[in-house]
Amino acid sequence: MIKARFTRDSHGNLVKFKLTGHADAGEYGQDIVCAAVSAVSIGAVNGVEALAGFTPSVDADEVNGGHLQLVIDQELTGEQMHITQILLENLELSMQSIAESYGDYVQIETSNQS
């Protein structure tokens, strides 16, 4: 199962997401749940870098897959934060849609920073 964890700061801004696990919804190369999660999450990371104009902290297992984490751990301009929030909110909405259709394979959790 893919577990998606989103973390918000004290202002309600998304500042982290972490994806772990594998969907195992089909054979390797045929797993549409994995493909959907990969597409929207990698698209969000690439969008933050290209459109918000900064490089967030990203950790990924590029060999085995099953792990992707993005952390906003730097000061951003207002515009950078605005763009980042649109992209990360869209990622969360996309993940919720995937989980609604494929709940046996995707679990989502949102929490606040401690």
C-alpha positions in Angstrom: 0.0 0.0 0.0 1.1 3.5 -0.7 1.0 5.8 2.3 0.9 9.5 1.6 1.5 11.8 4.5 1.1 15.6 4.2 2.2 18.0 6.9 1.0 21.6 7.4 2.7 24.4 9.4 1.0 26.5 12.0 -0.4 28.8 9.3 -2.0 25.8 7.4 0.5 25.8 4.6 1.7 22.4 3.3 5.4 22.2 4.1 6.1 18.5 3.6 4.8 15.4 1.8 6.1 11.9 2.1 5.1 8.9 0.0 6.1 5.4 1.1 5.3 1.9 -0.1 4.1 0.3 -3.3 0.5 -0.1 -4.6 1.0 -3.6 -5.9 -2.2 -3.1 -7.9 -0.8 -4.9 -10.9 2.3 -6.4 -12.4 5.4 -4.2 -12.7 4.8 -1.8 -15.6 1.0 -2.4 -15.5 0.2 -0.9 -12.1 -2.0 2.1 -12.9 -2.3 3.2 -9.3 1.5 3.4 -9.0 1.7 5.2 -12.3 -1.0 7.8 -11.2 0.7 8.4 -7.8 4.1 8.7 -9.5 2.9 11.1 -12.2 1.2 13.5 -9.8 3.9 13.5 -7.2 6.9 13.9 -9.5 4.9 16.5 -11.4 4.4 18.4 -8.1 8.2 18.3 -7.3 9.1 19.4 -10.8 6.5 22.1 -10.7 7.8 23.5 -7.5 11.3 23.7 -8.9 10.4 25.1 -12.3 7.5 27.4 -11.4 8.3 28.5 -7.8 11.9 28.9 -8.7 13.7 27.2 -5.9 14.9 23.7 -5.1 13.1 22.1 -2.1 14.7 19.3 -0.1 13.8 16.1 -1.9 14.6 12.6 -0.9 13.8 9.7 -3.3 14.7 6.0 -3.7 15.4 6.1 -7.4 16.4 2.5 -7.6 13.6 0.6 -5.8 11.0 3.3 -5.7 8.5 3.4 -2.9 9.8 6.5 -1.3 9.5 10.2 -2.2 9.7 13.1 0.2 9.6 16.9 -0.3 10.3 19.3 2.5 10.1 23.1 2.4 12.8 24.0 4.8 13.9 27.4 3.6 12.6 31.0 3.6 10.4 31.7 0.5 9.2 34.9 -1.0 5.4 35.4 -0.9 5.2 34.5 -4.6 7.2 31.4 -4.1 5.0 30.3 -1.2 1.9 31.1 -3.2 2.9 29.0 -6.2 4.2 26.2 -4.0 0.9 26.0 -2.1 -1.1 25.8 -5.3 1.0 22.9 -6.5 1.0 21.0 -3.2 -2.7 21.5 -2.6 -3.3 20.2 -6.1 -1.1 17.2 -5.3 -3.1 16.5 -2.1 -6.4 16.8 -4.0 -5.1 14.5 -6.7 -4.0 11.9 -4.2 -7.4 12.1 -2.5 -9.1 11.4 -5.9 -6.8 8.4 -6.4 -7.5 7.1 -2.9 -11.2 7.5 -3.4 -11.0 5.2 -6.5 -8.3 2.9 -5.2 -8.6 2.9 -1.4 -7.2 -0.6 -1.1 -3.9 0.7 -2.5 -3.6 4.3 -1.2 -3.9 5.8 2.2 -3.7 9.5 3.0 -3.0 11.3 6.2 -2.6 15.0 6.9 -1.1 16.4 10.1 0.2 19.6 11.7 3.8 20.2 12.4 4.8 19.7 16.0 
